[in-house]
């Protein structure tokens, strides 16, 4: 189970790196559009939209990474251990003695 969780964690980390690089590239593209708009409102709006979209994508990717890591941790290290219940017939007795003198 440890190898599988490590593999999934590595894969998600690689994908987050790719998404981050694409997001930063898109942000730079939007900033370039905004800076070279020369006052054209339509071009400036396109640049701002591209930058906001890139930031939203990067934040969403980080949140997704956190959720995946949380799920992997919950699956690999459960807080509640489910064991077989004790057999009441082999509990040993003492059901008639409640400790009263």
C-alpha positions as CSV (number, residue, x, y, z in Angstrom):
1,X,0.0,0.0,0.0
2,X,2.9,2.3,0.7
3,X,4.3,2.0,-2.8
4,X,0.9,2.8,-4.3
5,X,0.4,5.9,-2.2
6,X,3.9,7.1,-2.9
7,X,3.4,6.6,-6.7
8,X,0.1,8.5,-6.6
9,X,1.6,11.3,-4.6
10,X,4.6,11.5,-7.0
11,X,2.3,11.5,-10.0
12,X,0.1,14.3,-8.5
13,X,3.2,16.3,-7.7
14,X,4.4,16.0,-11.3
15,X,1.0,17.0,-12.6
16,X,0.9,20.0,-10.2
17,X,4.3,21.1,-11.5
18,X,3.1,20.9,-15.1
19,X,-0.1,22.8,-14.3
20,X,1.9,25.4,-12.4
21,X,4.3,25.9,-15.3
22,X,1.4,26.3,-17.7
23,X,-0.4,28.6,-15.3
24,X,2.7,30.8,-14.9
25,X,3.2,30.8,-18.7
26,X,-0.5,31.9,-19.2
27,X,-0.1,34.6,-16.5
28,X,3.0,35.9,-18.2
29,X,1.1,35.9,-21.6
30,X,-1.7,37.9,-20.0
31,X,0.7,40.3,-18.5
32,X,2.4,40.8,-21.8
33,X,-1.0,41.4,-23.5
34,X,-1.9,44.0,-20.8
35,X,1.4,45.8,-21.0
36,X,1.5,46.0,-24.7
37,X,-2.1,47.1,-25.1
38,X,-1.1,50.7,-25.6
39,X,-4.3,51.9,-23.9
40,X,-6.7,49.8,-26.0
41,X,-9.4,48.8,-23.5
42,X,-10.3,45.6,-25.2
43,X,-6.7,44.3,-25.2
44,X,-6.2,45.4,-21.6
45,X,-9.4,43.5,-20.6
46,X,-8.2,40.4,-22.4
47,X,-4.8,40.6,-20.5
48,X,-6.5,41.1,-17.1
49,X,-8.9,38.2,-17.8
50,X,-5.9,35.9,-18.8
51,X,-4.0,36.8,-15.7
52,X,-7.0,36.2,-13.4
53,X,-7.8,32.9,-15.2
54,X,-4.2,31.8,-14.7
55,X,-4.3,32.7,-11.0
56,X,-7.6,30.9,-10.5
57,X,-6.2,27.8,-12.2
58,X,-3.0,27.8,-10.1
59,X,-5.0,28.1,-6.9
60,X,-7.4,25.4,-8.0
61,X,-4.5,23.1,-8.7
62,X,-3.0,23.7,-5.3
63,X,-6.4,23.0,-3.6
64,X,-6.7,19.8,-5.7
65,X,-3.2,18.7,-4.6
66,X,-4.2,19.3,-0.9
67,X,-7.4,17.3,-1.3
68,X,-5.6,14.4,-2.9
69,X,-2.9,14.4,-0.2
70,X,-5.6,14.5,2.4
71,X,-7.4,11.5,0.9
72,X,-4.2,9.5,0.5
73,X,-3.3,10.2,4.1
74,X,-6.8,9.2,5.3
75,X,-6.7,6.0,3.3
76,X,-3.2,4.9,4.3
77,X,-3.3,6.0,8.0
78,X,-6.9,5.6,9.1
79,X,-7.7,7.1,12.5
80,X,-10.3,4.5,13.4
81,X,-9.0,0.9,13.4
82,X,-11.7,-1.6,12.6
83,X,-10.9,-4.9,14.3
84,X,-13.1,-8.0,14.8
85,X,-15.5,-7.5,17.6
86,X,-14.9,-9.6,20.8
87,X,-16.9,-12.8,21.2
88,X,-19.3,-12.4,24.1
89,X,-19.3,-16.1,24.9
90,X,-15.5,-16.1,25.6
91,X,-15.5,-12.9,27.7
92,X,-14.9,-14.9,30.9
93,X,-18.1,-14.4,33.0
94,X,-18.4,-12.2,36.1
95,X,-21.7,-11.1,34.8
96,X,-23.4,-11.8,38.2
97,X,-20.8,-9.9,40.2
98,X,-21.2,-6.2,39.9
99,X,-18.8,-5.2,42.6
100,X,-21.4,-4.4,45.3
101,X,-20.6,-5.8,48.7
